């Protein structure tokens, strides 16, 4: 029925322009800098009557964003796509997949969980040519293929996951006008960042706001800090070895990275509220200190999503801005970027599910979200002119210009580590426990689950 | 005399202790209630107890854009008021984040870029530029101001009029009412049989049911859903009614059996002698006498199913026609949570129905709670 309606609407639209489509689609086809030819190409697939269910972690405003993208697929193919979000996605997908009633497609925030399900035979591999497509069309394509390739139930490796929507984590947020009032410049190297930190303390102010609180996930912001520090004092190879435990957690290299984080978080003068407040401050409340009068802190290291928690009416790029969390100039490690992303996989194979994964490759699927808010993509075939928000374009620049891109290590580690003792260990460390002791206890847990 | 004196002193101590405990219990709820009327920024920057009285706060206000300055003789002038509502009392102001309280109201501050700024006590500001200014972002004004307590109904509006909330309420009722009635029906029959019908292995059966009380329901999710999928129920209302019935039955049977076993045996004996069948005894004697226990279990089960999110997420589908109220509220909280104001408001919205149920059935609750513990109670 719906399809019939669209078909007749499309016929009417010939004379009336695309006014009809406006009601369903965020951006009228044919207008703006979008790659509309990729949208037209989708129309070759006829999926009327096909139902596709998608389960993902996005709720609220994020859900509206993903649905705005999905509408284009529905419009072009006639399929009926139902997206539902869950705040307990990680548990729900496991229950549904094991019980035999999974959605067609699942959106995993962590590749580790997707790998788990793949090894139980609960994911359907993507067509072989997808891997080639990713290599050709994604910046640092091979790394995205590697992150989406898992061993199946039979032990054979195949590409299961497709990355769509990524986040950059190596960002430091600040209020440009506060920097201007105080006469500070944006640091370009880690040495400058540390000098600036000391400078702010010397001026009688507090440089950093750090908050690790996050309910049951308390501690995860600290794992991002440690990962960023790993990439800044050790080689990317060491980082990779660390995420698979080839480099033990209690290796001096890892302990050094933890202590680099401690240099910021465990110094009472550096952190708003003192070092004792780090573990108890909620990560969502933590950035508020930037906007207080007088400012409670000048800098906040957090991923690209954090503006959601800035005070109402804050305009990113003017009221608040970010700079790249810099690397050491003296160490020859280039400009590493830490990121994360959502990986899409087929949990219940169908013609519609395959077609939808095909849709995710089309530039239009990326551009519709890019033109709204908070969407970064390694897709090199998209038209970056559609970014309406210059700050997001700037983030995407950081992503595309990275010398080294590494995925959030805690998401790659086994759940018991990356979403368990690594978190709690970091809370202990922030609370004053010795770095070597914390690292040794994490390593012993890792050995026990091997 | 002495005894009586001690007793009254003891009563005082008890009353004081009870009063203190009640206060202790009420404080968090009261805090939640206050928070539900505050906006998100206020919640994350100050405690709810500060919301009750007028407080002096430092706020940052952005003046009008320089592009809007009007020529006034040789200079360009921008005027406005720092208060949204138009009234308030400024006690100090500043023009840089370093010195947010550098000037008293009425004083003239000179910005490094040459323009002059004055903020009056009533919040009116005036910025004079020596030359025509440009830019669409206004100067930041740092103001120390007394602000009256401010409350908003927006949170409640957002929760109650959120898209799909009405439908979700109906869905919750569709889940809750059968999921309360079915286990009571089943459990009442079972409890009677276990209490008054002689059969071999009855004690073992009761022990097994009590044993089931300690099984966490989470372990049953995957096998139960698998079963539902295999026998063709799939995800839906029938599935969740069965699931809630199953999860509620051990407690229901245990509670009702204990109550029924405590009923005076003579009545049942004489009914038997008069030739009443087991079903007639159950229907005409046991059921009316057990009403307090049935009502108290109904309250428990209703509250538990009403507030449930986990079981609904597992056994119901994700379509618009199957999302329950708790699920809808979680949607409102956003992907990363942290919208405390929505959580606080929705807590009070969603307890409205259970509170009505509780008050209409609560006179049975106390009697029901004593079920089986006091002979003849």
Interface residues (C-beta under 8 A of the other chain):
Chain A: X53 X55 X57 X58 X59 X60 X61 X62 X63 X82 X84 X85 X86 X87 X88 X92 X95 X96 X98 X99 X100 X101 X103 X175 X177 X178 X181 X182 X215 X282 X284 X285 X288 X291 X292 X293 X294 X295 X305 X308 X309 X311 X312 X318
Chain B: X39 X40 X41 X44 X45 X58 X59 X60 X96 X97 X98 X99 X100 X137 X140 X142 X221 X222 X223 X225 X226 X228 X229 X230 X234 X235 X310 X313 X314 X318 X319 X330 X331 X332 X333 X334 X335 X336 X337 X338
